[in-house]
Amino acid sequence: MSQADAPVALDIDQLSVVFDTPDGSLAAVNDFSLAIRRGECVGVVGESGAGKSQSFLAVMGLLAANARVSGQARLGTESLIGRDVAELNRFRGVKLSMIFQDPMTSLTPHMTVGEQIAESIIHHLGSSAEAARARALALLEQVQVTDAPRRLDQYPHELSGGMRQRVMIAIALACDPEVLIADEPTTALDVTIQAQILALLATLKRERGMAMALITHDLGVVAGIADRVAVMYAGRVVELGTVHEVLKAPKHPYTAALLASMPRIDDAGTGPLPAIGGQPPNPRRLPSGCAFGPRCAYADDACRAERPSLIGPSSIEGTRSVACHHPLDGTRHAREST
Amino acid sequence: MTEPLLQLRDLRVWFPVGEGLFRAKRNLRAVDGIDLQVAPGEALGIVGESGCGKSTLARAILRLVRSSGGQILWLGRPIEGWSTARVRPLRRDMQIVFQDPLASLDPRMTVGEIVAEPLRVHARDLSRAERRERVVDMLARVGLPADVVNRYPHEFSGGQCQRIGIARAMVLRPKLLVCDEPVSALDVSIQAQIVNLLQDLKRDFGMTILFVSHNLAVVRRLCDRVLVLYLGKPMELASTDLLYSQPRHPYTQGLLAAVPVPDPDLQPQRLGGALGGELPSPLAPPSGCVFRTRCAHAVAACAAAAPQLQPVEGGHEVACDRWRDIGPYGATP
């Protein structure tokens, strides 16, 4: 069964997140729709404030108390939005797991690694303590923690950052989830350890057939393991397509500009980088029309007048969606287009 | 060659740790035997993983941490033993830009006061008007309008705060600018703006840059030469061209291979070649070559003696006894 016809594991539909603040309401995510199939990894990329983390915190029911969520997210046939904590806890950590950027603050400092992995196995699967410990050991070995039997009885502070992130992944996998949400899982790690963790996530996805959302600001990270990519800007998806489509022939000027502005390790160029001018917009004062308009080389009156909606694959070609009045023709490579 | 701006001879920074009633004193060798010459106008990158000693090395050069041994020669004069008071006038010529753009600016000072402070300390003969003019000029140079002088750091984004930090460091026109991870906290689209700004400043003022970074792609873009550190020791030193096109040290090769490229045709294979293992404890570094525990090419001899930097060609130096067998691209032995 190819990925394209695999059943949808997580279906996010028209999700919006608004925060009520003393200074008025703030729209963090607007009309976010994404279906992730079994065995598929979708990279969700964007800069700080683009709404990538908030979208998935909404799916997990982990948003701050002043957030209002509308739209829908379904795990199989179960709806996730608007459920109370007890109901959500039937899925969270079981069918739906999440790992975070900072592996130190996400682990409990006063429990051993073994206890923290076993906790969810005992709670959700009703295993005995011995069975849970055996499974914890097996999980640590699966995520390639060295010297796993000794690690079971160690505390988080005794482990390196890379080892802690492996423990986080082991906890997330403890109940064999259908969906894994990884929020900047390698951002706090050294580049050599990042490569190890990404290789591990790619293996786990392949072997377990999990659906995975990989949230990152690094287009290089998604290039290695994602099948599809959603690019977000100012709370909206501006481009969605296969990793080849989006990274090799971007249609949205923001995607192209982001790719061109990244210095690459395999680029011997020494001249100035084609930087994107200006700043990401303040979500309280979004420009009229296209939010990227003020920083876009192609923007015209139409872009300032009307916000382009995300035009789906049926209107363009293949599997691609783009929200732009003047999409690039997609045949040029990003670095040549500047 | 013109006289080096800066020379390091066997520079060491050791931190005593773990001293207790029943425990012997041990030394954490953060920087352990660095020899280096930096020419005026050169941009030297210092790279390596967290804990390799790159920031400590930069701070030792600025005399922000005390070195434990070896020499620091500034324009030919050894300054490592100088008192703080004696070093202070030199600071006019050596400035630093830090990683966290907001945390490195005093929240209670206006941008104008922040950028003027180095002038108040080091250029006391300037009148208020002259000082203001220099501040506004420098702010314009880093891309900020004159009206920012009366505003406070919290009103600015990370990228703008980093411009303010660069203006503060540059307002004295230092000979040496140390940049400690200056773009690591910034968003991708802002990183490129700051990299371009540093390139412009280097070209226009002819200053020397020490660029400490774990971001090897940014270093390739900005630096003329690169020093690779591992557990406080030099692994490889080469021109940027040679280091990136023909890396000789297995550590450099592994480090370069680990950097992701945004190309789905290349990146999945690159992941497979990731360097294994983790940094050993700096309190118990491996004997001999400190990198040998993660090195695919290590042989028994590597545990016996620590390899010294040895010449390859054209100023390219590598601290590996097996570099001739390994080849420039990390082919298997």
Boltz contact constraints between the chains, C-beta under 6 A:
constraints:
  - contact:
      token1: [A, 47]
      token2: [B, 187]
      max_distance: 6.0
  - contact:
      token1: [A, 48]
      token2: [B, 187]
      max_distance: 6.0
  - contact:
      token1: [A, 160]
      token2: [B, 278]
      max_distance: 6.0
  - contact:
      token1: [A, 162]
      token2: [B, 278]
      max_distance: 6.0
  - contact:
      token1: [A, 190]
      token2: [B, 49]
      max_distance: 6.0
  - contact:
      token1: [A, 190]
      token2: [B, 50]
      max_distance: 6.0
  - contact:
      token1: [A, 191]
      token2: [B, 258]
      max_distance: 6.0
  - contact:
      token1: [A, 191]
      token2: [B, 259]
      max_distance: 6.0
  - contact:
      token1: [A, 192]
      token2: [B, 258]
      max_distance: 6.0
  - contact:
      token1: [A, 192]
      token2: [B, 275]
      max_distance: 6.0
  - contact:
      token1: [A, 195]
      token2: [B, 258]
      max_distance: 6.0
  - contact:
      token1: [A, 195]
      token2: [B, 271]
      max_distance: 6.0
  - contact:
      token1: [A, 195]
      token2: [B, 274]
      max_distance: 6.0
  - contact:
      token1: [A, 196]
      token2: [B, 274]
      max_distance: 6.0
  - contact:
      token1: [A, 198]
      token2: [B, 271]
      max_distance: 6.0
  - contact:
      token1: [A, 199]
      token2: [B, 271]
      max_distance: 6.0
  - contact:
      token1: [A, 199]
      token2: [B, 274]
      max_distance: 6.0
  - contact:
      token1: [A, 217]
      token2: [B, 188]
      max_distance: 6.0
  - contact:
      token1: [A, 219]
      token2: [B, 262]
      max_distance: 6.0
  - contact:
      token1: [A, 220]
      token2: [B, 260]
      max_distance: 6.0
  - contact:
      token1: [A, 220]
      token2: [B, 261]
      max_distance: 6.0
  - contact:
      token1: [A, 220]
      token2: [B, 262]
      max_distance: 6.0
  - contact:
      token1: [A, 221]
      token2: [B, 260]
      max_distance: 6.0
  - contact:
      token1: [A, 223]
      token2: [B, 262]
      max_distance: 6.0
  - contact:
      token1: [A, 223]
      token2: [B, 263]
      max_distance: 6.0
  - contact:
      token1: [A, 223]
      token2: [B, 264]
      max_distance: 6.0
  - contact:
      token1: [A, 223]
      token2: [B, 267]
      max_distance: 6.0
  - contact:
      token1: [A, 224]
      token2: [B, 260]
      max_distance: 6.0
  - contact:
      token1: [A, 224]
      token2: [B, 267]
      max_distance: 6.0
  - contact:
      token1: [A, 224]
      token2: [B, 268]
      max_distance: 6.0
  - contact:
      token1: [A, 224]
      token2: [B, 271]
      max_distance: 6.0
  - contact:
      token1: [A, 243]
      token2: [B, 264]
      max_distance: 6.0
  - contact:
      token1: [A, 244]
      token2: [B, 264]
      max_distance: 6.0
  - contact:
      token1: [A, 247]
      token2: [B, 262]
      max_distance: 6.0
  - contact:
      token1: [A, 247]
      token2: [B, 264]
      max_distance: 6.0
  - contact:
      token1: [A, 259]
      token2: [B, 262]
      max_distance: 6.0
  - contact:
      token1: [A, 261]
      token2: [B, 189]
      max_distance: 6.0
  - contact:
      token1: [A, 261]
      token2: [B, 192]
      max_distance: 6.0
  - contact:
      token1: [A, 263]
      token2: [B, 217]
      max_distance: 6.0
  - contact:
      token1: [A, 263]
      token2: [B, 218]
      max_distance: 6.0
  - contact:
      token1: [A, 263]
      token2: [B, 221]
      max_distance: 6.0
  - contact:
      token1: [A, 264]
      token2: [B, 217]
      max_distance: 6.0
  - contact:
      token1: [A, 264]
      token2: [B, 261]
      max_distance: 6.0
  - contact:
      token1: [A, 265]
      token2: [B, 216]
      max_distance: 6.0
  - contact:
      token1: [A, 265]
      token2: [B, 217]
      max_distance: 6.0
  - contact:
      token1: [A, 265]
      token2: [B, 259]
      max_distance: 6.0
  - contact:
      token1: [A, 266]
      token2: [B, 261]
      max_distance: 6.0
  - contact:
      token1: [A, 272]
      token2: [B, 196]
      max_distance: 6.0
  - contact:
      token1: [A, 273]
      token2: [B, 192]
      max_distance: 6.0
  - contact:
      token1: [A, 273]
      token2: [B, 195]
      max_distance: 6.0
  - contact:
      token1: [A, 273]
      token2: [B, 196]
      max_distance: 6.0
  - contact:
      token1: [A, 275]
      token2: [B, 192]
      max_distance: 6.0
  - contact:
      token1: [A, 275]
      token2: [B, 193]
      max_distance: 6.0
  - contact:
      token1: [A, 275]
      token2: [B, 196]
      max_distance: 6.0
  - contact:
      token1: [A, 276]
      token2: [B, 189]
      max_distance: 6.0
  - contact:
      token1: [A, 279]
      token2: [B, 157]
      max_distance: 6.0
